[in-house]
Amino acid sequence: QLQLVESGGGLVQPGGSLRLSCAVSGPSFEYYSIGWFRHAPGPEREGVSCISRSGSSAIYVDYADSVKGRFTISRDNPKSTVYLHMNRLLPEDTAVYYCAAFFVGSGSECSRSGGDYWGQGTQVTVSS
């Protein structure tokens, strides 16, 4: 069973930047892709970004249209940590951000649809 712990959330002014971290521990981490999701007040959860598993020789990333060009996902394999670099933040980026691990086995894809294991979330508030 994997454990995921998010950090790095906080209050930031519009146009500012934050870096979220997702530290992953547990067996067979290399077979899981990692995704970032956010949930603002309301029923919908949005898959923000994802990155292929650490065991893949090729890195595959994907982004929601709402964050393309502003957010960047990256991975530090020795630290078992995935980052979400968020730039030019907007008030509508305000949400609780979660990271999730999705089992892909030997595949090189990633998923913004859901995950098998989830972190507890970190609050991001963009406001002046």
C-alpha atoms as one frame of an Amber mdcrd trajectory, in Angstrom:
protein
   0.000   0.000   0.000   1.338   3.412  -0.975   1.309   6.502   1.205   1.229
   9.963  -0.355   1.801  13.203   1.525   1.234  16.606  -0.086   2.813  19.837
   1.066   3.451  23.354  -0.186  -0.016  24.832  -0.232  -0.820  28.263   1.127
  -2.121  31.729   0.392  -0.729  33.531  -2.650  -1.687  36.665  -4.555  -2.985
  36.456  -8.132  -0.073  36.166 -10.525   2.087  34.483  -7.899   3.643  31.034
  -7.771   3.631  27.978  -5.539   5.299  24.593  -5.673   3.395  21.620  -4.355
   5.207  18.439  -3.357   3.896  14.880  -3.226   6.139  12.507  -1.283   5.393
   8.863  -2.049   6.399   5.837  -0.022   5.556   2.164  -0.126   6.218  -0.937
  -2.203   6.310  -0.992  -5.992   6.150   2.788  -6.342   7.860   2.437  -9.710
   4.686   0.864 -11.204   2.442   3.830 -10.437   1.891   7.054 -12.337   1.187
  10.133 -10.224  -1.528  12.682 -10.819  -2.485  15.992  -9.282  -6.160  16.755
  -8.740  -8.031  19.673  -7.264 -11.414  20.081  -5.687 -12.936  23.509  -5.340
 -16.270  24.024  -3.543 -18.796  22.144  -5.661 -19.294  18.610  -6.898 -16.589
  18.385  -9.533 -13.001  17.235  -9.070 -10.556  18.207 -11.788  -7.569  16.204
 -12.914  -4.921  18.913 -13.214  -1.841  17.045 -14.360  -0.124  13.673 -14.341
   3.283  12.141 -14.956   4.337   8.647 -15.945   5.805   6.173 -13.474   9.369
   6.457 -12.198  10.272   3.092 -13.741   9.503   4.282 -17.271  12.421   5.225
 -19.502  10.273   7.847 -21.248   8.566  10.642 -19.338   4.972  11.294 -20.306
   3.039  14.233 -18.889  -0.467  15.557 -19.387  -2.243  18.750 -18.346  -5.777
  20.037 -18.149  -6.465  22.860 -20.591  -7.147  25.189 -17.667  -3.509  24.988
 -16.495  -1.519  24.438 -19.689   1.315  26.917 -19.971   1.085  27.851 -16.278
   1.656  24.597 -14.378   4.518  22.139 -14.754   4.737  18.665 -13.259   8.094
  17.065 -12.519   9.505  14.064 -10.709  12.554  13.492  -8.491  13.017   9.733
  -8.505  15.734   9.469  -5.804  13.482  11.450  -3.479  10.296   9.607  -4.584
   8.666  13.000  -4.895   6.486  14.571  -7.580   6.175  18.339  -7.826   3.557
  20.646  -9.269   5.038  24.027 -10.137   2.215  26.537 -10.368   2.846  29.914
 -11.962   0.622  32.873 -12.866  -1.949  31.687 -10.382  -5.540  32.831 -10.748
  -8.317  33.094  -8.150 -10.047  30.195  -9.890  -7.057  27.987  -9.035  -8.204
  28.112  -5.412  -8.917  24.548  -4.297  -7.713  21.651  -2.205  -5.010  19.910
  -4.225  -4.485  16.158  -3.973  -1.948  13.809  -5.451  -2.866  10.260  -6.320
  -1.056   7.143  -7.491  -2.505   5.117 -10.369  -1.271   1.592 -11.114  -0.012
   1.269 -14.684   2.262  -1.766 -14.331   4.850  -1.590 -17.086   2.962   1.066
 -19.049   4.229   4.562 -19.785   0.905   6.388 -19.601  -0.543   8.425 -16.761
  -4.070   9.206 -15.620  -5.938  12.398 -14.798  -9.111  10.398 -14.225  -8.451
   9.014 -10.773  -6.102   7.087  -8.550  -5.719   3.992  -6.430  -4.075   5.759
  -3.491  -4.617   9.357  -2.419  -2.943  11.910  -0.212  -4.747  14.012   2.362
  -4.704  17.215   0.309  -3.228  20.677   0.679  -5.149  23.951   0.444  -4.199
  26.521  -2.190  -5.852  29.933  -1.924  -5.262  32.608  -4.550  -6.513  35.936
  -3.319  -5.426  39.543  -2.943
